[in-house]
């Protein structure tokens, strides 16, 4: 028999990992553009709606508040129903509310819609975590993971560059619409991302996990390990109380403090 980890290690790094890295890395572009958008739009909505300092600051606060709340919810849903479904939901959610923001008739609507965008963008992290785990198994290629930060920087620079051109000409509403294009593009290429083999094996769906691993092996022009894929299914997944279990509490607190 062999496990998912052993299969991934045997298959090795290849074209599948490059494709996965580019697609999931691109979520960093979309995420950075949606988050950094507030910095280049706030001065304009301040003038348009005659906002005070605290009202402008509240916009950014609510974006990250939505990010915080929904990252917990979507993380639990991803553990229970799969990464693929949650990722698709987050792409659709963020793109939809981002486009709606460009039609916001008032400040209150703008704040609410951007909070919803933050909630949708938080789901992107579920896919990037899986991407890191898959790539990290190819221990000789760990430096590849650090390149992911380039996507976030590219998204930040892109939205600032767009703002310098779009804001003075056709306005901030069009900037928001243009900034939502990367998220819409990700929806179109989403079909190339398979469901996590780890998730499938944890639910007892060995056939789906094996199909995913065979697809990866085919793309990488590699061979699967000999034997039968066999791992015990996890009876309970996505439980928040696991984070504060004595076995994991110290690690949980350390991660929270670091972040």
C-alpha positions in Angstrom: 0.0 0.0 0.0 1.0 3.7 -0.3 -0.4 7.0 1.1 -1.2 10.3 -0.6 2.1 11.7 0.7 4.1 8.8 -0.6 2.4 9.1 -4.0 3.1 12.8 -4.3 6.7 12.2 -3.4 7.1 9.5 -6.0 5.4 11.5 -8.7 7.8 14.4 -8.1 7.7 18.0 -9.3 6.5 18.7 -12.8 4.1 20.5 -15.1 1.2 20.0 -12.8 2.9 21.8 -10.0 3.8 24.7 -12.3 0.2 25.0 -13.5 -1.1 24.8 -9.9 1.5 27.4 -8.7 0.6 29.9 -11.5 -3.2 29.5 -11.0 -3.2 29.6 -7.2 -0.4 32.2 -7.2 -2.7 34.4 -9.4 -5.2 34.5 -6.6 -2.5 36.6 -4.8 -2.8 39.1 -7.7 -6.6 39.3 -7.4 -6.4 39.4 -3.6 -3.8 42.2 -3.5 -5.8 44.3 -6.0 -9.0 44.0 -4.0 -7.3 44.8 -0.7 -5.0 47.6 -2.0 -7.9 49.1 -4.0 -9.1 50.9 -0.9 -5.9 52.9 -0.5 -6.3 54.4 -4.0 -10.1 54.9 -3.9 -10.4 56.3 -0.3 -9.3 59.9 -1.2 -11.9 60.0 -4.0 -14.9 58.7 -2.0 -13.9 61.1 0.8 -14.4 64.0 -1.6 -17.5 62.6 -3.3 -19.4 61.8 -0.1 -17.8 64.4 2.2 -16.4 61.8 4.6 -14.6 62.4 7.9 -11.4 60.6 8.8 -13.0 57.9 10.9 -15.4 57.1 8.0 -12.6 56.6 5.6 -10.7 54.4 8.1 -13.8 52.4 8.7 -13.8 51.2 5.1 -10.4 49.5 5.5 -11.4 48.2 8.9 -14.6 46.5 7.5 -12.7 44.9 4.6 -10.4 43.2 7.1 -13.3 42.4 9.4 -15.0 40.6 6.6 -11.8 38.8 5.8 -11.3 37.7 9.4 -14.9 36.4 9.9 -15.2 34.6 6.6 -11.8 33.1 6.7 -12.9 31.2 9.8 -16.2 30.2 8.2 -14.7 29.2 4.8 -11.9 27.3 6.5 -14.4 25.1 8.4 -16.5 24.7 5.2 -13.4 23.7 3.2 -12.5 21.0 5.8 -16.1 19.6 5.6 -17.0 20.0 2.0 -13.7 20.2 0.1 -11.3 22.9 -1.1 -12.6 23.0 -4.7 -16.1 24.0 -3.8 -15.0 26.7 -1.3 -12.5 28.1 -3.7 -15.1 28.4 -6.5 -17.5 30.0 -4.0 -14.9 32.5 -2.9 -14.0 33.5 -6.5 -17.7 34.0 -7.4 -18.4 35.8 -4.2 -15.5 38.2 -4.4 -16.0 39.0 -8.0 -19.8 39.6 -7.6 -19.5 41.9 -4.7 -16.6 43.7 -6.2 -18.6 44.6 -9.3 -21.5 45.6 -7.1 -19.2 48.0 -5.2 -18.7 50.0 -8.4 -22.4 50.8 -8.4 -22.6 51.7 -4.7 -25.1 54.6 -4.4 -23.9 55.7 -0.9 -21.2 55.4 1.7 -23.1 52.8 3.8 -23.5 50.6 0.8 -19.9 51.0 -0.2 -18.7 49.9 3.3 -21.0 46.9 3.3 -20.1 45.7 -0.1 -16.3 46.0 0.5 -16.8 44.0 3.7 -18.4 41.3 1.6 -15.5 41.5 -0.9 -13.1 40.9 2.0 -15.1 37.9 3.0 -14.9 36.4 -0.4 -11.2 37.1 -0.9 -10.5 35.3 2.4 -11.4 32.0 0.8 -8.5 32.2 -1.6 -6.2 31.2 1.3 -7.7 27.7 1.4 -6.3 27.0 -2.1 -2.9 28.6 -1.5 -2.4 26.5 1.7 -3.1 23.3 -0.3 -0.8 24.5 -3.0 2.0 25.0 -0.5 1.5 21.6 1.1 1.6 19.9 -2.3 4.7 21.7 -3.5 6.5 21.4 -0.2 6.4 17.6 -0.4 8.9 18.0 -3.2 11.5 18.9 -0.7 14.2 19.8 -3.3 11.9 22.5 -4.7 10.9 24.3 -1.5 12.5 27.7 -2.7 9.7 27.7 -5.3 7.2 28.6 -2.6 8.8 31.9 -1.8 8.1 33.2 -5.3 4.4 33.3 -4.3 5.0 36.6 -2.7 5.8 38.1 -6.1 2.1 37.7 -7.1 0.9 39.8 -4.2 3.5 42.5 -5.0 2.5 42.4 -8.7 -1.1 42.8 -7.8 -0.3 45.8 -5.5 1.8 47.5 -8.1 -0.8 46.8 -10.8 -3.7 48.4 -9.0 -1.6 51.5 -8.1 -0.5 51.8 -11.7 -4.1 51.5 -12.9 -5.3 54.0 -10.4 -2.8 56.6 -11.7 -4.4 56.3 -15.2 -8.0 55.4 -14.5 -8.9 57.6 -11.6 -8.1 61.0 -13.3 -9.9 59.9 -16.5 -12.9 57.7 -16.1 -13.2 57.6 -12.3 -12.9 55.2 -9.4 -15.9 53.2 -10.3 -14.3 52.0 -13.5 -11.1 51.2 -11.5 -13.0 48.8 -9.3 -14.6 47.2 -12.4 -11.2 46.7 -14.0 -9.7 45.4 -10.8 -12.3 42.7 -10.6 -11.1 41.2 -14.0 -8.4 39.0 -12.5 -10.9 37.4 -10.2 -13.3 36.7 -13.1 -10.4 35.2 -15.1 -9.6 32.8 -12.2 -13.2 31.5 -12.4 -12.7 30.6 -16.0 -9.5 28.6 -15.4 -10.8 27.1 -12.2 -11.8 23.8 -13.9 -8.1 23.0 -14.3 -7.8 22.7 -10.5 -8.6 19.3 -9.1 -10.1 18.6 -5.7 -7.5 17.9 -3.0 -6.5 14.3 -2.9 -6.0 14.7 0.8 -9.6 15.9 1.3 -11.0 13.0 -0.8 -9.0 10.4 1.1 -10.1 12.0 4.5 -13.7 11.4 3.4 -13.1 7.9 2.4 -13.4 8.6 -1.3 -10.3 6.7 -2.3 -11.3 6.4 -6.0 -11.5 10.2 -6.4 -8.1 10.7 -4.6 -6.5 8.0 -6.8 -7.9 9.7 -10.0 -6.4 13.0 -8.9 -3.0 11.4 -8.3 -3.1 9.6 -11.6 -3.9 12.9 -13.4 -1.0 14.6 -11.7 1.3 11.7 -12.6 0.2 11.9 -16.2 0.8 15.6 -16.5 4.2 15.2 -14.9 5.0 12.2 -17.1 5.7 10.1 -14.0 4.6 6.8 -12.7 2.4 6.0 -9.7 3.9 4.0 -6.9 3.2 0.3 -6.8 0.4 -1.0 -4.6 -3.0 0.2 -3.5 -3.8 3.7 -2.1 -4.9 3.2 1.4 -5.4 5.6 4.3 -7.9 5.7 7.1 -10.8 8.2 6.7 -11.2 11.0 9.2 -14.4 10.7 11.1 -14.5 14.3 12.2 -13.2 17.3 10.2 -13.5 21.0 10.4 -14.0 21.3 14.2 -13.0 24.6 15.7 -12.5 23.1 19.1 -9.6 21.0 17.7 -7.6 24.3 17.6 -7.9 24.6 21.4 -7.4 20.9 22.1 -4.5 20.4 24.6 -2.5 18.7 21.8 -2.6 21.7 19.5 -3.3 24.7 21.8 0.3 25.8 22.1 0.8 25.7 18.3 -2.5 27.5 17.7 -1.6 30.3 20.1 1.9 30.7 18.6 0.4 30.9 15.0 -2.2 33.5 16.1 0.4 35.7 17.8 2.8 35.5 14.8 0.1 36.5 12.4 
